[in-house]
Amino acid sequence: MPRSSQDPNANPAAALQTKFRVVPRKSYSERMSETRAEIRRIMKESLREITGDQNASMRWPSYWKDIVVKYKVVIEGWPYEEVPFRNLSDVSNLQRLELLLKGWQEKTIYFRRISDAEFAVMSAQQATYGEQEQ
């Protein structure tokens, strides 16, 4: 007599597969992508909030010009020793991304307005650094 498809003992392997499909474990790369996406979302939201510009978005290659110069804001609290300051796509370690995500969520990493005096000092440093690179 053929077993019914509703009989739980009909195919134990199928029952296990169903369990795993219902709650799949995310791959490392999926977790990396989701963490990056969440950091980007928080950063964009924070930047738009502090600048009042609803079109503002983070520009990694032109951070100085498009963020600091344009809006007079900087990122504070970045854990430079653990995570180099670079595009999140270039951070290939989930623990480092999770460190950044936790910082943005807990607001230990955040955008901060800078004064004209701070901007002048930073501009001088940027000019000196730029000259050394040439």
Buried (B, 14 or more C-beta within 10 A) or exposed (E): EEEEEEEEEEEEEEEEEEEEEEEEEEEEEEBBBEBBEBBBEBBEEBBBEBBEEEEBEBBEEEBBEBBBBBBBBBBEBBBEEEBEEEEBEEBEEBEBBBBBBEBBEEEEBBBEEBEEEBBEEBEEEBEEEEEEEE
